[in-house]
Amino acid sequence: MCHGDPCRNSVFGVDPQGFIGIVRTANVFSDAMEDYLKAVYVLQIDEGPPVATSDIAAYLDVTAPTVSSMLGDLEERGLLVREKYKGVELTAEGETVALEVLRHHRLLEAYLAEHLDYDWTEVHEEADRLEHHISEEFERRVAAALDDPDVDPHGDPIPGADLSPPDPRPGTRIDELTEGDRAVVDRVPDADDEVLEYLQSAGLTPGARLVVTEVAPFGMVTVEPPDSGSVSLPEEVARSVQVRPADDPGEESDERPDSPRVEEA
């Protein structure tokens, strides 16, 4: 059991009401540490553990030696474990920190888009700057103002207030579809402004329906949203957009009811 000041350096301990369990991590870790933990969590979910140093470096746009140095610090704090020549995996404590930062980030994205009229191409970087510095009271008020959304403007699931991991959202990438397939856009990449602008101009936002009209041998996929003409997606863009079948049970509209509103350009 953890008592007194040492609890400030742990994600487990006694909370202000005296309950033993998860303690919120504000002011315990640096912004950079939280960024690394969040990156490892996202990569674990997308690709499975262990996560390679090179993948973390590419995700954060930093050098491999810089990543190795930070991973050593995080391992010393018990936030991840490293397997030589293979990669890293978050511990339970590291996952808790990552989930809190990710919840802040995705709630902020939703709030910026829905209440402050930010374009969805702008919210990712703004949320990156703010996610480390909001209080838990602010987080609760933001969640309440949004009616506790399940997803952010890009379709990414938001961790629960208890910092439980979001339910898995299995899906198919557009590049895995074949001609004639009908689907609904579920998730899009959030960090590339040019890709987001391209998808928005094409009407391919979360909740949009589409039909695949052509799959070229070199990877180009042509789709047709209902309210616009055919759109040809380069392979790397088609690979980054996740969809679900259009005939899923309960599919009654083109817009997911719990998804934050996306402003049109």
C-alpha positions as CSV (number, residue, x, y, z in Angstrom):
1,M,0.0,0.0,0.0
2,C,1.2,3.5,-0.8
3,H,0.9,6.4,1.7
4,G,1.7,10.1,1.7
5,D,4.0,11.9,-0.8
6,P,5.4,8.7,-2.5
7,C,1.9,8.2,-4.0
8,R,2.5,11.2,-6.2
9,N,5.0,9.1,-8.2
10,S,2.7,6.2,-8.8
11,V,-0.5,5.6,-10.7
12,F,-1.7,3.4,-7.8
13,G,-2.3,4.5,-4.3
14,V,-5.0,6.2,-2.1
15,D,-7.2,8.8,-3.8
16,P,-8.5,11.9,-2.0
17,Q,-11.6,10.1,-0.9
18,G,-9.5,7.3,0.7
19,F,-10.1,4.6,-1.9
20,I,-7.2,2.4,-2.9
21,G,-6.8,2.1,-6.6
22,I,-5.9,4.3,-9.6
23,V,-4.6,7.7,-8.8
24,R,-4.7,10.4,-11.5
25,T,-1.3,11.2,-12.9
26,A,-1.4,15.0,-13.2
27,N,2.1,16.6,-12.5
28,V,3.8,13.2,-12.1
29,F,5.3,12.7,-15.5
30,S,6.8,15.0,-18.1
31,D,4.9,15.9,-21.3
32,A,7.4,13.9,-23.3
33,M,7.0,10.8,-21.1
34,E,3.3,10.9,-21.5
35,D,3.7,11.4,-25.3
36,Y,5.8,8.2,-25.5
37,L,3.4,6.2,-23.4
38,K,0.5,7.3,-25.5
39,A,2.5,6.4,-28.7
40,V,3.3,2.9,-27.4
41,Y,-0.3,2.3,-26.5
42,V,-1.6,3.4,-29.9
43,L,0.9,1.3,-31.7
44,Q,0.2,-1.7,-29.4
45,I,-3.5,-1.5,-30.3
46,D,-2.9,-1.0,-34.0
47,E,-0.1,-3.5,-34.5
48,G,0.2,-5.6,-31.3
49,P,3.0,-5.8,-28.8
50,P,5.9,-5.7,-28.6
51,V,6.4,-2.3,-30.3
52,A,9.6,-1.7,-32.1
53,T,11.8,1.3,-31.3
54,S,11.8,2.2,-35.0
55,D,8.0,2.3,-35.1
56,I,7.9,4.6,-32.1
57,A,10.6,6.9,-33.7
58,A,8.5,7.1,-36.9
59,Y,5.3,7.8,-35.0
60,L,6.8,10.6,-32.9
61,D,9.2,11.8,-35.7
62,V,12.3,11.5,-33.5
63,T,15.5,9.6,-33.8
64,A,16.0,6.0,-32.7
65,P,18.7,6.9,-30.1
66,T,16.3,9.5,-28.6
67,V,13.6,6.8,-28.3
68,S,16.0,4.3,-26.7
69,S,17.0,6.8,-24.1
70,M,13.4,7.6,-23.1
71,L,12.4,4.0,-23.1
72,G,15.1,3.3,-20.6
73,D,13.7,6.0,-18.3
74,L,10.2,4.7,-18.6
75,E,11.4,1.1,-17.9
76,E,13.1,2.3,-14.7
77,R,9.8,3.8,-13.6
78,G,8.0,0.5,-14.2
79,L,5.9,1.9,-17.0
80,L,6.9,-0.6,-19.7
81,V,9.0,-3.7,-20.2
82,R,11.6,-4.1,-22.9
83,E,12.5,-7.3,-24.7
84,K,15.9,-7.2,-26.3
85,Y,15.8,-7.0,-30.1
86,K,12.0,-7.1,-30.1
87,G,10.5,-4.0,-28.6
88,V,8.5,-2.8,-25.6
89,E,5.1,-3.4,-24.0
90,L,3.3,-1.2,-21.5
91,T,2.8,-2.4,-17.9
92,A,-0.6,-1.9,-16.3
93,E,0.7,1.3,-14.8
94,G,2.0,2.6,-18.1
95,E,-1.3,1.7,-19.8
96,T,-3.2,3.7,-17.2
97,V,-1.1,6.8,-17.8
98,A,-1.5,6.4,-21.6
99,L,-5.2,6.0,-21.3
100,E,-5.6,9.1,-19.3
101,V,-3.6,11.2,-21.8
102,L,-5.5,9.6,-24.7
103,R,-8.9,10.4,-23.0
104,H,-7.8,14.0,-22.5
105,H,-6.7,14.2,-26.2
106,R,-9.8,12.8,-27.8
107,L,-12.2,14.7,-25.6
108,L,-10.4,17.9,-26.4
109,E,-10.5,17.1,-30.1
110,A,-14.3,16.6,-29.9
111,Y,-14.8,19.7,-27.8
112,L,-12.7,21.9,-30.1
113,A,-14.6,20.6,-33.2
114,E,-18.1,20.7,-31.7
115,H,-18.1,23.8,-29.5
116,L,-15.3,26.0,-30.7
117,D,-15.8,25.6,-34.4
118,Y,-12.3,24.2,-35.1
119,D,-12.0,22.3,-38.4
120,W,-11.2,18.6,-37.9
121,T,-7.9,19.2,-39.6
122,E,-6.9,21.5,-36.7
123,V,-7.9,19.7,-33.6
124,H,-5.2,17.1,-33.4
125,E,-2.3,19.5,-32.9
126,E,-4.3,21.7,-30.6
127,A,-5.2,18.7,-28.4
128,D,-1.6,17.6,-28.4
129,R,-0.7,20.9,-26.8
130,L,-3.5,20.9,-24.2
131,E,-3.8,17.2,-23.2
132,H,-1.1,17.3,-20.5
133,H,-2.4,20.4,-18.7
134,I,-6.1,20.1,-18.0
135,S,-7.5,19.3,-14.6
136,E,-9.8,16.4,-13.9
137,E,-12.6,18.8,-13.2
138,F,-12.1,20.4,-16.6
139,E,-12.1,16.9,-18.1
140,R,-15.4,16.0,-16.4
141,R,-17.0,19.2,-17.6
142,V,-15.8,18.7,-21.2
143,A,-17.2,15.2,-21.2
144,A,-20.5,16.4,-19.8
145,A,-20.8,19.2,-22.4
146,L,-20.3,16.6,-25.1
147,D,-22.8,14.1,-23.5
148,D,-19.9,11.6,-22.9
149,P,-19.1,10.8,-26.5
150,D,-17.7,7.3,-27.4
151,V,-15.6,8.6,-30.3
152,D,-13.6,11.7,-31.4
153,P,-14.2,13.6,-34.7
154,H,-11.9,11.1,-36.5
155,G,-13.8,8.0,-35.2
156,D,-11.2,7.0,-32.6
157,P,-12.7,5.5,-29.5
158,I,-12.4,7.6,-26.2
159,P,-11.3,5.7,-23.1
160,G,-13.8,5.7,-20.3
161,A,-13.8,8.0,-17.3
162,D,-12.5,5.1,-15.2
163,L,-9.6,4.8,-17.6
164,S,-10.7,1.4,-18.8
165,P,-9.5,0.6,-22.4
166,P,-12.1,1.3,-25.1
167,D,-13.8,-1.7,-26.6
168,P,-11.9,-3.0,-29.6
169,R,-13.3,-1.6,-32.8
170,P,-12.5,-4.3,-35.4
171,G,-12.8,-3.0,-38.9
172,T,-11.6,-3.3,-42.5
173,R,-9.4,-0.9,-44.4
174,I,-10.6,0.4,-47.7
175,D,-7.6,-1.2,-49.5
176,E,-9.0,-4.6,-48.4
177,L,-12.3,-4.1,-50.1
178,T,-13.2,-5.4,-53.5
179,E,-15.3,-3.9,-56.4
180,G,-19.0,-3.7,-55.5
181,D,-18.4,-3.7,-51.7
182,R,-20.5,-1.2,-49.7
183,A,-19.2,0.2,-46.5
184,V,-19.4,3.0,-43.9
185,V,-16.4,5.1,-42.9
186,D,-15.5,4.3,-39.3
187,R,-12.1,5.8,-38.6
188,V,-9.7,8.1,-40.4
189,P,-6.0,9.1,-39.6
190,D,-5.9,12.2,-37.4
191,A,-2.3,13.5,-37.7
192,D,-2.0,14.3,-41.4
193,D,-3.7,17.5,-42.3
194,E,-3.4,17.0,-46.1
195,V,-5.1,13.6,-45.9
196,L,-7.9,14.9,-43.7
197,E,-8.5,17.8,-46.1
198,Y,-8.5,15.4,-49.0
199,L,-11.0,13.0,-47.3
200,Q,-13.2,15.9,-46.2
201,S,-13.4,17.4,-49.7
202,A,-14.3,13.9,-51.0
203,G,-17.1,13.5,-48.4
204,L,-15.3,10.6,-46.7
205,T,-15.8,11.5,-43.0
206,P,-16.8,9.1,-40.3
207,G,-20.4,7.9,-40.9
208,A,-20.2,8.4,-44.7
209,R,-21.4,5.5,-46.9
210,L,-19.4,4.5,-50.0
211,V,-19.3,1.8,-52.7
212,V,-16.1,0.6,-54.3
213,T,-16.3,1.0,-58.0
214,E,-12.7,0.0,-59.0
215,V,-9.6,-1.5,-57.5
216,A,-6.6,-0.9,-59.7
217,P,-3.7,-3.4,-59.9
218,F,-1.2,-0.8,-58.6
219,G,-3.3,-0.1,-55.4
220,M,-5.5,2.8,-56.3
221,V,-9.0,2.3,-55.0
222,T,-12.0,4.3,-56.5
223,V,-15.0,4.8,-54.3
224,E,-18.2,6.6,-54.7
225,P,-19.9,8.4,-51.8
226,P,-23.6,8.9,-52.2
227,D,-23.5,12.8,-52.5
228,S,-20.4,13.2,-54.7
229,G,-18.7,11.7,-57.7
230,S,-16.1,9.0,-57.8
231,V,-13.0,9.5,-55.7
232,S,-9.7,7.8,-56.4
233,L,-7.7,7.0,-53.3
234,P,-4.0,6.4,-53.4
235,E,-3.0,3.1,-51.8
236,E,-1.5,4.8,-48.7
237,V,-4.7,6.7,-48.1
238,A,-7.0,3.7,-48.7
239,R,-4.9,1.8,-46.2
240,S,-5.3,4.4,-43.5
241,V,-9.2,4.6,-43.6
242,Q,-11.1,2.0,-41.6
243,V,-14.6,1.0,-42.6
244,R,-17.4,-1.3,-41.4
245,P,-19.9,-3.1,-43.6
246,A,-22.8,-0.9,-44.7
247,D,-25.3,-3.7,-43.9
248,D,-24.2,-3.9,-40.2
249,P,-27.3,-4.4,-37.9
250,G,-28.6,-1.0,-36.7
251,E,-27.2,0.9,-39.7
252,E,-30.0,3.4,-40.2
253,S,-28.3,6.7,-41.1
254,D,-25.1,8.0,-42.6
255,E,-23.9,9.7,-39.4
256,R,-23.0,7.9,-36.1
257,P,-25.3,9.5,-33.5
258,D,-22.6,9.7,-30.8
259,S,-19.9,11.1,-33.1
260,P,-18.9,14.7,-32.7
261,R,-20.0,17.0,-35.5
262,V,-17.4,17.6,-38.3
263,E,-17.4,21.0,-39.9
264,E,-17.5,21.0,-43.7
265,A,-14.8,23.0,-45.5
